[in-house]
């Protein structure tokens, strides 16, 4: 076998890499979702001061790719962290290709001076997955467990309006403000400040992560990145009576995927919890999405099992669990 770094600027090389990644990542998973080919291509070709990204592949003796590795490196914060994703199609497993890519991941961690490795393994509800044994054999341990849940849209407007009315009396004095794609200039600094608390305020289990560094430039960079990938975003925030930003939520829909939508982060600042803002924010944002998209969609969300408040919100909306997503970790 041979190892090589894939050049995403080479269309043929990228497509071959993507095909193997998709085959490995989606095998045996009814509700598997990965970035579309167009989103991933745009995502890695666009330079970012916040994330380093690498694509690697292992080829068999005939020259065909048998397994792939994706590497992500935060560049502005979490300087010890490297995130790796290894995918080998089922018919190529147990032949040493995954182990070869593990060695590459270790080499890249050393090259970049990273000492904490994160990776994700999905498993069926109540079942086991091959990736769990593979991660354990390579020295990783489970640090956080999230549940992958889905919700079929559209939801009845009467249902959403009833939920909104139910919680409205709990947050009198707060204002809900929504936008599409671009945060208003007058809110962007406060929005960035709230985003910088997400990693420390949302349950992360035993994952070794630090607060992320966010400012207005980073918000604008993420918005431009989403547009380059063909994604449309809907955001709703709660503004407290004193004018501070109390919470936010986001939904994304890709022009390259006619079926799947994605719930991004939802956060209510600690000082403003207890006002039913989590449900209010999500209800408003779903209404905003459905103003322009009444077709059938499937929304995907991931939440830690210990995040009981957000899980209760998702249950009220009708989300149902479909698989388990485990975050594994190893300190080098």
Phi, psi and omega in degrees: 000161179224151181248140178212153172270131183274133178270110182293346178280349176268106186304317182294318180295318179297314182298320179295317177299314183297318181300319180289318178302312183297319180297320180286320186286331186258353185302125175074010183244115183295325184244032178295138174226133174228164174304141174294163180305315183292320179295315182293319179299311180296324183295323182271334180284334180278120180296142179224135175281358186253337184221133168261140183223140179222148176238130179230156180216152172245131181253148177277186184292343178269354180095002180272145177291129181250346180192156184225157179230133174246132182237134174233139183227115173294137186250342182252348182204178179044059186292348179267354192264140168225133177250129182234148178224116181250131178227127177230126178302151185308320184288350180254359184284160181063031177236009176095356183290317178298319180296323177297321180287330174299318179296321176297316179301318177296320178296320180291323177299315179295318181301319183268002179071031181263142185239356178235121181257129173246144174208160183241140177231130176259147180218149177293155179301124179071011182234188180237159180229151180300327182297333179294312179295323180295315179296317180297319180294338181257020170088008179268154176230154180291126180247339180200145179235127176240154176256130175273119180238153178231156178221128180272128177252160005277152171272149179298131181300323179299321179297313181294319180294326177294317178297317180300316179294324182298322185261351187302321184293343181278345181228043173299138182098340175272147176247139174259127181236131183240154173207169178238127173072315187232121177296134177302143183304323184288348180249351192295323180293317178293324178296317178297319180298320178292319179299326182292346179263355189300314185295333181263339181266332177273144183300126181239009180060230180257014178297136178273090180227150178247168176300142176275154180264114181236141170214183183300323180298322181289322175300313180295322178297318178295320178298316179295322178298315180298318179297318179298329179275356181082024181260141172251136182240143174241131180229145174226136178236158174251128179251123184287164180304331180273004177093354179282156178277121188261336183185165180207162173208156184218146171231144179231145177223133182262139175291345181266357182226108185280358188244315193260134172242160187228129172278118174271203188297145168232128183215135169243125182298144185309321183293346185243011179283158182095004181249013180061029182287328180302311179292319180299317180296314182292321178299311180299318184292324176294321176298319179296316178300316186284352174297326182246352181225097179258001180286169179291127177224158173241118179267135179247138176217154178229127179220142176297145182297332180280355179275070189296325182295313181289326177295325177293321176299313180298323179295321178297325180284339179109009176297146176229144182286142180233336177195167180254137179243115183256135176257117183257155187214148174215132173265127181272000000 
